[in-house]
Amino acid sequence: MVNCMFYLEKRDGIARIGKLKYKNIVFETPYLINYLDEPSIARELDFGRAATATKYVIPEYLYEDLKSKSDEINLVTGLSTLSPHQVVDIFNQIERNKPIYAVGVADPLNLPILIYMGVDIVDNILAIKKAYDGIYFLGELELDVGELEKLPCSCKYCRNSSTKDFTENELFEVVARHNTEMLLLEIEKCKRLIEREELRNYVESKIKFQPILTSTLRLLDKGECSYFQRFKKSKCIFSAIESFSRFEVKYFLRRTLEVYEPKTRLLLILPCTAKKPYLTSRTHRIIRSRVWINVNEIIVSSPLVVPREFELLYPAINYDTPVTGDWTDEEIRFVSKWLRKFVEKGDFEKVVAHVSGGYRKVIEFGLRDYEVVFTCEDGILSDSSLNKLKKEIEGYERYDLYEEMFKHMSRYQFGIEFEGQVRGKYPNLDLFNGGRVARSDLRYGMLDVYEIAARELLSNRLYWVQIGEFEPKNKIFASGVINADEKIRPNDLVIFYSSTIMGVGLAVMSGKEMVESEKGVAVRVKRKWPV
């Protein structure tokens, strides 16, 4: 049995950074076991007599008898022999309260998606094998070392040396160590991306080099788990069809539709803008400077459909998508489907669309049985277009946009409404009601709350974390958590409390993890008050 402990430090979805303490040595994960040197921890692991992959080909009772009996590390073996469906099935079932070691499978292409699926430990077994088969890793490429006159890398093992400078055995050794360096570089990239909460963007770019990796991600996206964040500090890059099925998109569209309550009789549909939030963009500012807009608005993008009330929420506040003016059929079908759902939530007497090009195609397809008034004639900012828009929408009822923003954002985030008076200059808004209630947190795309709202959330048993009888400083560790709301996801704003103190913090773990884990950071403290 391996004597080790695992401490979670940072999550980005299922991917995580942690500390693995083995005897008196501490490793940062994701970690690579180097079999060219002393593999330390691997020598004491129970790899079992049957690979994980054999569970699909031998009787269950036999697999249970022969599989790894490692108690402290989940070993996953034989992944390279499995189909994408089987790989995803294994990772959907695996225990995540201890580190996961994917044995003998890592290369520079699949390593990011392995880490994205929650793998904490990999090795260089495949990198060594490929080196002795004459394969040289170079970024996403695998080169035949026999065709190289010199080694194209400047790492400490290659140094752009001529291949003729080495004997055959020396060359294989150099290539094995070079391939290992490429894995270490990929791990370092993934760590930085996890810290920045941007790993998914990178994974979507890497999977395009191998169809089997694309299939794996698409199948993985069919499921959801409590580790994916609703709010993040990173920018979503929607540059592939796989972007449409990422958690942030699915959750945002589903949740906004659940809590959206349009109030006006007229709906205005506008195109998205490069600058976020949309209201700060040049295009939307010019439109509003020329036309008095006092009605419900929906902004159309790809793959998002964003009622104006939600534009300060993640990912609407921080994303980018390629814009060419032409929309693919798949984009049109996806976005128009969601647009129609949002329009059907209202009791609109009139729908006005100030759009052109591909945006118009989306609206015509999604609202083909509606009498939509299109006001864009020769560019959305032309005098004639803006005059037509003004004629169609001015004179409708009063609508307090900022007040509705706070109501919709609080329903989206917490399931209850916060009310009060809005102050501040957009987008830096605050809500007051006998004191500061909440503010727009532009970094994470959510609401940050203060004592009034915190007490209301706690009284409603929403996003709560019960801690032991101690006063937390900057962090609350899992060992200090007694119980927690199971709805909590990493990066959720939570209310922690004991009999003497309460406060607001940012969750590092899911609610379930906080209760089940013995080690690791559970909550980062933002502010606190006496009970």
N, C-alpha and C positions, 0 to 999 in steps of 0.2 A: 504493500500500500504506500502511495506517495503522500508524504506529510506536507500538505500545501494549503494555503488559504487564498481566496480571491476577493479583491476589493474593487468594486465598480467606482469609476471616477467620472466618466462622461459617456453619454449616449448620443447617437444619431440614428434614430430608428432602432433596429435590432443591433446594428453595429455598436461597438463600445470600446472604450479605452479603460483599462484597469491595471491593477497591480496584482501579480501572482507571486506570493511568498512561498518559496520552496526551501526548507531547512532555514538557513540564515541568509539566503540570497533572494533579492526581490527583482522580478522581471516586469517590465512594462509590456502590456499586451495592447494590440496584436504583437505576437512574439514569434520569431523563427527559431526552430531547433536546428542547429547546424551540425549535420552528421559528418562533415569533413573534420570537425574538431571534436572536442569532448561533448557529447550530447546531453550530459548531466541528467536532467529530469527524465529523459526518455528511457534511461537504463532501468528505472524502477517502475515503469508503467506496465500494467497488465493489458497486452494487446489482444488477449483472448486467442482461441483456436479457430474462430470463424470470423471472417470480415463482416462488417455491418451490412454490406451488400448482399450477403448470402441469405439474409432474412426473406428475400423474395424468391429463393429457389430451394430452400430446405424446409422441412417441417418446423413449426413454431417451437415445439418442445425441444428439438435438437438445437435450434439456434439459441434458445434461452440457456441451454446447458453449455454451449461452446463460446458464446459471445464474451467480450471483455467484461470483467467484473470490477473495473476501476471505479472506486467510490467518489473520488474527488475531482476527476477530469473525465469529461465525455469524449471518448475516442470514436471517431467516425472513419471507417476504413473501407476501401474499395469503391469510392465514389466515382472513379473514372470508368467503371464498368456499368454504371446505372444510366437510365434514361432521365431526362429532365423531370418528368413526372415523379419518378422514384426519389430523386435528389430532394425535390421540394417536399415530398411526403416525409422524408427523414427529418428535415429541418423544421417542419411544422409540428412534429411530435417530440422533438428533443427537449430535455430539461435545460433550462437556461439559467438556473441558479448556481451553476458551476461552469468553469471554463470548457470550451469546446475545441478539440484538437482534430483537424482534418488531416489525415495521414497520407503522405505520398502522392499528393494531387496538385500542389500549388505550382503555377507558372505565372509569368507577368500578366497574362491576359485574364486568367480566371481569378487571380488573387483578390481584386477589388470586389467582385460579387460574392466570393467566399466570406470576406469580412462583412459585407453588407448583409449577408444571411446570418451573421452572428458568430462566425468562427474567430476564436481568440488566439489559437496556436496553429502554425503551419510548420513545414519543414522543407529541406532542400533535397529530398530524396529524388524527386522527379527531375530537378535541375541537374543533379549529379548524373543520373541515368542519361539524360539528353546530351550532356557534355561528352560522355564516353560513347555516345552514338554519333558524335560529330556535330551536334546542334549548338549554335551560339546565339544567346538571347541578345537582341538589340531592340529595345523598346517593345513594340508590338510584333516585331519580326522575329522569325527563327531562321538563321542563316546556316548554310553548310560550311563548316569551318575548313573543309578541304578545298573550297573554292576561294578562300580568302588569302590574299598575299600578305596582308597585315591585319592585325586586330584593330577594328575601327573605334574601340572604346579607349578612353584615357584614364580608366580606373587604375588603382594601384597594382592590379595584376596584369592588365593589358598594356597600358602606357603606349598605345599605338604601335606596339612592337611588330616586327615581321614574324610571320608564322615559321619561317625558316630558322629563327633564332632558338627554337625549342626542339628537343627530341619528341617523338610521338607521345610518349608517356607524360613528359613535361607539359606538352600542349594540352592534353586532356585535363591535366590537373589545373592548369591556368584557366581553361574554359569553365571547369566546374566551379572554381572560385569566382570567376567573373559572373557566371549565371546566378550564383548565390548573392552576389552584390546587387544584381538586378532585382532579385526578390526583396532584399533589404530596402532598396530604394523605393520599391512599390509599397512596401509596408509603411515606410516613412511618409509617403504621399498620403496614404489612407489615414494615418494618424492625424495629419494636419487637416485633412478634409473632415474628419469626424469632429475635431475641435471647432471647426468653422461651420459644422452642420451642413456640409456641401457634398457628402459622399455620393448621394443619389445622382447628382449631375454628372459626376465622373463615371459612375457605373454605366449610365445610359450611353456614354460615348465609347466605352471599352467593349461592351457586348456586341457592337456592330461588326467586330472582326471575326466572330464565330457564331454562326446561327444557333448552335446548341446553347450558348450563353444567353442569346436573345430569348429563346424558348424558355429557359429557366427563369429569367426575370418576369416574363409575361405570366407564367404559372404562379410564381411567388406573389405577384400583385393581385391574384384572385382572392387571396386570404388577407386578413387583417389581424393585428395583435395590438396589445395595449402598450407596446414600446414605442410606436410611432408618435411623433409629436404633432399636436395641432398648431403650435406656434413655434416659429424658429427665427433665428437671427440672420439666416442666410438668404440669398436670392435663389429662387426657383428658375432654372433654365429649361423652358419647354421647347426642346429642339428635335424631339423624336416622337413617333406615334406612341411609344411606351410612356411618354410624359402624361398622356391622357388617363392612364390607369394608376399613376402614383398616388400614394395615400393622401397627400395634401390636396390634390384635385378632387378625388372622390369624396373626402370628408367635407371639404368646403362647399361643394355643390349640394351635397345631401343635407348638410346642417343648415345652410342659408335658406334652402327651400323649406325646411321644417319651421323656421322661426320668422320667415318673411311675412310682414303684414302691411302691404301697400294700402294707402288711404285715399289717394286722390282719384278723381274720375278720368284723368288723362295720364297716359304713360308716354314718356319720351325715351327713345332708344338712341344711344350715342356710341361712336366707335371708341375703342381703347386708345391710349396714348403711350408713348415710350416712357415718359416721366410718370412716376408714381409718388403719392396718390394722384389719381386723375385730376382732381380739382386744382392741383398746383401746376398742371401742364399748361403750356402756352395755348394749345388748341381749346381746351375747356374754359380757360380764363377769358379768351377772346369771345367765345360764344356767350358766356355769362355777362360779359361787359356790354354786349349788344342786345341781349334778349333776357327779359326778366323770367327766370325759371323758378317756378314755385309748385312743381309737380313731382311725382315719383319718376325716377330715372333708372334705366338699366344700361350698363355698359357692356358691349359685346366684344369679346376677345377670343383667342384660341389658346388653351382649351377652356378658359373661364368665362362665365356669365356672371356679372357682378352688379346687383342692385346697389345704387349709390350709398345706401345706408351701411354697406359692408366694406367699403373700399379701404378702410384703415386696418382691416384684419388680414392676417397672413392666410394664403399667399398673395392675395390681391394687392397688398401694399408693396410687395417686393418680388417681382418676377420679370422675366424677359422672354420674348418669343420672336422668332424670325418673321419679318414682315416683307412680303413681296407684292401685295395687292391681289395675288391669286390665292384662292383657297382650294384645298384638295376636297374631293367628294367626301372623304372620311371626316375631315374637319367640319364641313357644312352639316353633315348628318348629326355629328356629336353635339356641336354647339347649338344648332337649331332645336334639337330635342330638349335641351335644358332651357333654352330661351322660352319655348312654349310653356314649359312647366311653371316658370316664374310668372309669365303673363297670365296664366290661368289662376294664379293665386289672387289676382286683383279683380275688382268689379269695374273694369275700365270701359268708359263709353267711347273713348277715342284713343288710338295708338298712333303716335307720330314718330317717324324714324328719320333722323338727320344723319344719314350714312350714304356711302357710295361703294362701288366696286364689289369686292367679295363680301363685305358686310351686308350689302343689300341682298345678295344671293342667299345668305343665311336667313335673313328675315323673310324673304319671299318664300323660301322653302318651309321654314318652321311655322310661319303665320299665314300660310297660303289661303286659309278660309277666313282671315280677318281683313277688314278694310283698313289697311295701313296707309297713312298719308306720308309720302316721301317728300322731304323738303329740300333735298340737296340737288341742285341743278348743274352747277359748274364749279364744284369744289365746296367743301363744307364751310369754308371761311369767306366765300365770296359774298358780296353785298346782296345779290339776288337771293342766294340760299338763306342767308341770315334774315333777310326781310320776310321771306316766306315762312321760316320757322317762327319768327315773332308773331306773325299774323295767326298762325295755327295754335299757339300755346298760351299766349298772354291772356289774362283775365280769368284764369282759373283760381280755385280756392287757395287760402293761405296754408303753407306747409312749413313747419319748423324743422329744417333738415338736420341741424346739429343735435337737437333734442331727440329726434328719431334715431340718429346714429347711435347715441348712447343706449337707448332702449333696445335697439336691435343687437348691438354688440354685447350687451350684458345678457340678453336672452341666448345668444349664440354661445357665449363662453361659459355662463353659469346656469342658465335655465330660469333665471328670474330677471325682472326689470329693475334698473336703478333710475330714479327720477331726481330732478333738480334743475338748477339753472346752469347753463353752459357758459363758460368764460374762456378767454384765450383767443389766440390767432391761429386759424387753421394752418396746418393740421395738429398743432400743439394745443389740444383742448382739455379743459378740466370741467368736472361736474361738481357743483356745490349744492348742499342742502343742509344748512345749519353747520357747515364745515365741509372740508374737502372729502368727496365721496370716491371719486375715481378720476383717472386721467388716461389719455391715449398713449400707449407705449409703442412708439414708432419702431423701436429696434426689433421687437418680437412680433409686432402686428397683433396686439391684444389690448385689453384693459388692465391697468395696474390699479389696485384698490387701497383705500386707507381705512382708518378705524371704523367709521360708520358702516361702510360696505362690508368690512371684515366681520363685524358683529352680526350683521344681517345674514351673511353666508353661513356663519357658524350656527346661528339659531335655526337655519333651514337645513342643517347637516349637509352642506354642499362643499366639496373639495376640502375636507378637513383632515388634519393629521394630529392624532393624540400622541403627545410625547411624555416622557417621564418627568419627575419632579426635579428639574434642573433649568437653569437659565441659559439658553443657547447663545453662542457668540455669532460667528459667521456661517457655521455649518451645523446641520443636525445629521448625525450618523444613524444608520439603520438600527444600530444597537440601542439607540435612544427612543425609537418609535414603538409605541404600544399597539396602535391600530391606525388604519387609514382608509379613506374612501376608495373603493375599488375603481371608481371612474377616473381616478387621477392618472394622467399620462406624464412622461417626462416633459419638462418646460411648462407644465400647467402652473398657474398661480394658485397657491394653496394657503389655507389658514391653519396654522399650527397652534396648539393650546395645551396647557396643563391646568392645574387648579389655581395657579398663581400668575400665569403669564399667557399671552396670546400674541400672535403676530402673523405677518405675511411673508411668504417665501416662494422660491422657484423650485419646483420639483426636479430632482435629478433622476429619480426612479419612478416607475409606475407605483400606484398604491399597493398593489399586490406584492411587488418586490420589496417595498419598504417593510412590510410585515414579515415576509419570509426570509429576507436577508439578515445575516448576522453582522456583516461588515459593509463598508462603503458609505459614500455620501448619499443621503436620502433627500435633503432639502438644503438649499442655500438661502440664508436668512436675508430679508430685505429691510424689515422694520418690525418693531414689537412694542407692546404696551402691557401694563398690569391688567389683570382680569378685573 
